[in-house]
Structure formats: structure tokens, C-alpha cells
């Protein structure tokens, strides 16, 4: 199976082959944008699967309902997921996709939990998972089985599954493969066998989607707020004579791909943008992400407007900056 990869042959163009074992040549060689541009993949269980294993609950806090996901409990209860996920990962590795491993990320989260509690950080398990691994595409696996009702065939089961490729930054569904009522005695084997036929098409759809992002930019939301208790307004004028909000709007306009964004709220205390398209790569081919864009905006606000500002972003595709004032 060969995938189109935004142009060129990744094997011939790889940095390692150019360097040929010479570390100086490797460090000074031209960065390969194609090699850098592969979306990072992470396979995770879908909410329906978590629920079927008793690892998902809906809770209410005040007038707000939220989902509580217990990935650690799920991993202990479902011994099939590891084998199916490994099969999917192996297929992507063979096509040179970078991977973020679900179980290894969970272990990282365990070591971070005490620090997060001390810092007062409150985020749900899925947000923590994505923030830690920072995949580009998540592959959500949902599967279920039911036993045959015929007495002579009681060992055979009807297995159904769905594997959805989702943009981790926007939650847009990129592509999906699904099968229903596969008859088998082994759930793992029948899913793997079916996926072997369908994964090439899924990869092709993912690569087309990601190639489009490379051209048009990654879609993010941007929110600038004034910290509570501050007497600063975004409608105030800076020492340079610019209204703060107007300066920020001009920055977003000139630092998005072809000025692509939609204006949201524009008040004295809040400024929002949706569908803002930011580049994924620098001109030299090195990676450029949402964090880089937020950091650059943060620095520019401090330097050009003289405002103190902190980064309060949580979601991967969400940029939230809080203005504290002068």
C-alpha cells in the first residue's frame, strides 16, 4: 500500500538518509517539510465503548451536566483494546505516521496528577489526555458484540465496530470505517481482519484532509478576555494611540492564512474569533503549532500594547489569553 504524501518520496527525502550517519550533516541539512507534515495519530476508546465497560458516567454539578471518563478502569477491564489498537498503530507506522500511545500517555497523566491538583487545574480526562499527547488526529474505536441466539452456534458472535478519524483540534470527523454483524468466535481477530481491508482507505482520507490543512491552515478559536477585577478595557487606547481591540483584530487579520477568520464578540471585556486559520509550518519547513501562534500573539501584546497577558488555553484548538492590565 502506497499513500500520497503531499509530494515526493518520504524514503528518498528523509533527513536520516541525507545525513548518512554524519550528525553534523544531519543537523545542518535542509528540513524536510513532507516528513514533518505527517499528522500524529492516537487510538483511543470511544465513549460508547467506555460506557459498555462501566468507565463512563454522566454527572451533574449545579445546572451543568458533564461526562466523567475513567480510562484507567477501562484499560483494566478490556483486554482486547490493546491488541486492536496495536494492530491499527502498526498499520500507520508502516506508512511513516508519528504516533502518540494511549496507554503511555495515561501513565504520564498519573505522574502529573499531583502537580495538577496543587496548581488548581481542573480538566476532564479526555482534555488532559489530548493536552499531554497533542495528537493531530484521534482514532476513536467503538465496538460491541452480541451472542448468537441459535443453540447449535452459541459460540459465534455478531461483532460490529466503528473507527472514526477525528481532528483533535476541531472535533470534526475526518473519515469513518464501520462494519456490522460480523460473525465470529474471536472479536479481536474479526475486527483486525476487517480493518486490514479498510485502513488503507481511511489513511488516504486522513492524508487528503491533512494536506488541505497544510494549504489552508489549521482552524482554531481565539478568545481575548480581561481578567476579573481589572479596570482595563479592550476599548481603551494604548500609548501608541491604537484601540487595544482594533490592534488585536489587525494582528489576527495579518497572522492568519489569507486572513481567514470570523469575528465573534467584540466588547470592552472580551474579543473572540472563530474559524481562524493558522499555518502549520514555518517557511523553512519546521513545525508551527497553536501554542506557537498563541505565544507570538502574547509577546506582541506585551511589546506593542504594554499589557500584561497570560495564556489560559486548555483545548488543543482553543486559544485563550487573559489581559491583566498595565
N, C-alpha and C positions, 0 to 999 in steps of 0.2 A: 504494500500500500504506500502510495506517494501522495503527499499533500502539497498543494500550492502554498508557498510561504512568503508572500509579499515580494517575490522576485529573487532569483539567484538560487544557488545550491548551498544549503547550510553546511554541508560537509566540506565542500571546497573552500568556503569562505570563513570557516571557523578560525577564531583567534589562535587557538592552540596549534592548529596545523600551520598557520602562518609563522608562528614563533619557532616551531620545530625544536622545542626543548630549551630554547635560549630565553631566559627570563627577561633580559634587557630588551630583546626584540619584542617579546610579548607585551611588556609594559609600554613600549613606545609605538607599537603598531596601531593602525587606524581601527577605531571601534566599529564593529560590525552591527549596523542598525537592525539587520534582519534577525541576527542571533539574539539581540536584546529584546526584540519586539514580540517574542512568543508570549502569549498570556499564561500567567501562572494558574494552575488548576488545583482545586482541593475538593475531595469527595467527602460529603457529609450526609448523615441520615436526614430524610425529610421529616417534617413534623408529624405526618400521619404514621410513619414508622415508629417514631419516638412514642407516640401515644399508644400504639399497639403493644409496646413493651413497658408501659407504665412509667415512661420517662418524660411525660409532658403533662402539665396541669395548667388550667386557667384559673387565675386568681383575681380578686377584686380588691383594690386599695382605694378607699373613698368612692368616687364615682368613676374610677378608671379601671378597666379590665386589661390585664396583661398576661403574657404567656411565660411560664417558668419551664425551662428546658434543663433536664438533668442528663448531660451527655455521659458523665462517668457511670451512672446507673445503667444507661443503655449499653455501653460497651461491655459491661459485665454480663448482661442478660442475653445479648445477641452475638453468638459466636460466628454467625455467617457473614456479618458485615465486613469483618477484617479480610476474609477471603475474597469476597466480591469486590471490595474497594481495591485490594491489591491487584486483582485482575484488570480493573479499569486503569489504575495507575501505570501498570506495566505497558498497556497499550499506548498510553500517552507518552511515556518515557521513550518508547521506541521511535516516536515521532519528534523527539527533542523538546517536549514541553517541560518547563520547570514545574515542580510540584510542591505543594505545602501539605504535609501529612497531618491528618486529622488527630490521630492518637498522640503524636509527638507534640502537637500544639496544645492538647489537653494537659499534658504533663507540664508544659511551660506555664499554663494558667494556674496549675496547682501551686507552683513556686511563687507566683506573683500575687496570689490571693491575699496574703497577709499585708503586703505593701499597699494593695488597692484599698483594703479596709481602713488602714491607717490614714490614707490620703483622702478618705471620704468618697471614693469613686463608686458610683452605683450604676452598673450597666448589666443588661441581661447576658446570659451565657453565650448566645449566638453573636451578639455585638462584640463581646470580649474575644471570642474565637476569631472573628474576622479581623478585628483590630490587631491581634497578635500575629496571625499568619499573613494577612494582607494579600489574599489571592485576587486575581482579576476575574476569574470565572469559578463559581462553585457548582459542583455537580451534585444535585440533591437526589438521593436514591430512596424511592419508596417501593416496598414490595409486600405482598401478602399472599397467603396460601389458604386453601380450603381442602379438606379431605373428600375423597370420592365417596358418594353415597351408595355405590354398588358393593354388595357383600363380597363378591369374588375379586374385587380390585381395591380392597380397602387400603393398601399401602400407597397407591398412587394418589397424587395431589394435583389440584389445579393451582398453578402459580401465575401471578400477574405482577408486573413491575413497571415502574416509570423512572427514567433517568432524565432529569431536567437540567440543562445548562443555563445558569442564571448569572447575569452581570452583577458582581458583588457590590458595585458602586451605585447602581440604579435600581436593582432588583428586577430588571427587565428579563424576561425569559428569552434566551437566545435560540435555543433549539431543544427538542424533546424526542426521546425514543421511548416506545411503550410496547408491551406485549401483554395479552390477556389469555387466561385459561390454558397455560402450557402444562401438559400432563407429564408428570414425572414422579420418581421416587426420591430424587435429590434436588432440593430447591436451589442450592448453590450451583450445581452443575448445569441445570437447565437455563438459569439466568446467564451464566458465563457463556454458554453455547450460543444463546440468542444474541448477546451483546457482541460476540466476535463478528457477527454479520452486520450489526447495526452501528457499531462505534465509528467506522470509517466515515460514514455519512454525517454523524454528529460532529466529528472533528472538522470536517470540511465546512459545516455551517458555522462553527465557532471561529475558524480562521477567517472566513469571509466577514463575519461580524467584527472581529478584531482589526482586520485590515481597514474596515470603514472607520473605526475609531482612530486609527493612526492618521487617516486623511482628514477627518472632520473634528477630531479632538474628543476627549472623554467628557461626558456630561456630568456636571456637579451642580449642587446648590450652594449659594453663598449668602451668609447672613451676618450683618454687622449690627451689634446692639450696644447700647450704652448701659454700663453697669449700674445696678440699682443703687440709689443714694448719691449718684454723681450729678452735679449741676451742669454738666456738659451736654450740649445738644448737637446733633449732626447737622442741624440747620445753622449753626454758628459759623462765623467766618474765621479762617485761620490767619496767622500773622502775614501770610502772603496775599491775603485778600480773597482766596478761594473759599466758597462754602464747602465744608467738610464732605457733605453728601455728594455734591457735584464733582469734587475731585475724585472720590471713590468710584463714581459712575464712569468717569473718563478713564480711570485705571482699568476697570473691568472691560470697558469697550476696546481698549488697545491691547489688553493681555489675554483675550480670548481668540480662538481660531476664527478668523474672518469676522470678528466682532459678534459672535453668536451667543446671545443670552436673551432672557426675558425678564423684564423689570417686574418686581413684586411690590412689596411695601416700601414706601418712602416717607417716613415720618421723622420727627425730631429725635426719636429714641431708637429707631430701627430702620434698617435698609436691607432689602432682600433681593436676590436674583435667582431665577430657576433656569434650568437647561443651559447653563453656562458651559461652553465647550473649551477645555484646556488641552494643551498639547501633551503628548506622552513622551516625546523625545526632544532632546536639545539638538541644535544644528549639527553637532559632532557625533550624533547617534547615541549619546549616553541617555539613560532613563531620566525622565522628569515626571514627577507624580503630583498628586493632590497636596501632599504635605509640603512639597517644594513651592507650589503655587501659593499656598496659604502663608508660608514663611516669607516669601518675597513681598506679598501684599502687606504683611505685618511690619516688615522692615521699612517699606516705603511710607506707610502711615506714620511711623515713628519719626523717620527722617524728614519727610516733606510737610507733615502737618503738626509735628511736635506733640502727638498724643501718645499716652501710654496705652498699650493694647495687648491683650493676652489671647492665646488660642484655646478655645473651648470645644473644639471639634470632637465628635465621638464616632459617628458613622463614617464609613470609608468615602462615600461620595458627598459628604456634608462638610462645608467649611463654615465655622462659627468663630468670629472674632469679637471680643468684648472690649469696648473702649472704657478706660478708667478716667480719662480726662488729662489735663496738662501734667 
